[in-house]
């Protein structure tokens, strides 16, 4: 699977994900790739959009986003 982020200021590098993703893998990918891209381009003024896949909607993932102050498009 290939993962990336896009926004009006540009796009992130593509990340090749080698295995099936669980919540903790997704959190790592977001923390290591999306958040640095978002903070570099938008500071804290951004809204993160994702679908309702189980790893996106898990308690583990939603709790981390709340802790980090990431605004999600509901």
N, C-alpha and C positions, 0 to 999 in steps of 0.2 A: 504494500500500500504506500502511496505517496501523500504527504501532508504538507500544506502550506497555508499562509495567511495573506490576505489582500486587503488593501484599504485605499483611500483616495490619495495617500502620500506614497504609495508604492506597494511592493510585495516582498514577502519574506523569501528566504532560500527554501527550496523544497527539501523535505526530510523523507528519506526512505525508511519506512517502518518494516522491520524484518519479520515480526511475528504478529499473531492475533493480539489485539489490544485489550487490556483490562483497565479498570479505572486508574490504577497506579501508573501504568504505562502512559495513559493519556495525560495525566497530571504532569508527569515528567516532560512529555513533549510540549505541552502548553507552557510550562515553567521555563524550559530551556530555549524555546523557539518563538512562540507567540508573544509572551510577555516582554522579552527584550525588544522585539520588533515594535510592539505597540508603544512601549515606554519611550523608545528612541524617537519614534515618529509623532506621537500624540501626547506624551507625558501620561497623565492619568485621565485625560479627557477622551475616552473611547468606550464603545459598547461592543462587547464580544457576542457574535452570533454563532450559534451551533444548532444542529438538529436535536432531536429528542432520543438519540441512541442511548442505550442503557448506560454506557460508560460516561456519557455527558450528563445524564440525569441522576447518577448514583449519589447517595448521601456523601460519600467520600469526596467526590468531585465538587458537588455544590457547596460543601463545607469549606473546602480549600478556596474556592472563588470568593466566598463570603469573607474569610480570613484575610485574603489579599485585597479586598475591596474592588473586585472586578465586577463591573456592571454587565449583566447578561440581558440580551434581547429575549423577552419572554414570548 
